[in-house]
Amino acid sequence: MKIFISVDIEGVTGVTSWNETELGHHEYAWAREQMTKETIAACQGALEAGAKEIIIKDAHDYARNLDISKLPKEASVIRGWTSSPESMMAGIDASFDAAIFIGYHSAAGENGNPLAHTMDSKKCTWLKINDEIASEFTINTMIAAYHGVPVVFLSGDEMLCENSKKLVPNIETVAVKSGVGGATFNIHPERACELIRKGVKKALQNIDQCKIEAPKNPKLEIRFSQHEDAHKAKHYPGAKLVDAHTVEYQAKDVLDMITARMFIL
Ligand SMILES: [Zn+2]
């Protein structure tokens, strides 16, 4: 069994402020450590379920967060950015049996996490796919589905975990925290790791129940906080300005959608 894991940091237990997510900031060290621990827990669960190969995409900011020396030997890590449309899913292809997301967070336009955002926290007010607010979970699950890979497990904030079931009804989730205003209510770091290990092991016993179809002709809409960013984005071939801050793109398929996203956001 070959497993793909994409790891972010804003949905790791405890993480509450942008300072804690920033490489080199003095408040960042423990957050990076907990991100690594939750990833190790996911690997342990996968190995207990029979995984033989694990590819991990470090998918936050500079993508150089995980302490790879602490990960199990069966795991390989993709650090930095490939500059390709898959972005947080770089490395995914049809050879994987399942995908897992760790440390994921609510979308821009939602209030389930003080650090809620979608791809670019400064530029994007919200991103919609087929008229629904889409999170990084939504986009990345569609990328996995495009390659025929089911997303079986998610850990992150409670609102994202609840919303994930609209796209993948049988997904196994672990909410390690909830967001209220600028605050987070967090479970203990060791408990988060225990729940993730057990949850991943269970999820990998029900891979087929998490298979979904990738959308055929996804419509992408992005609302920018600055109108000049919308003005720039409308020059992407096929993109249309909907109003001063919003651009729409009717994609042929998921790959076409994420290629547009890469250039306009
Ligand atoms: Zn992030």
Residues whose N, C-alpha, C, O or C-beta is under 5 A from the ligand:
A	BS01	ZN	D8 I9 E10 A59 H60 D61
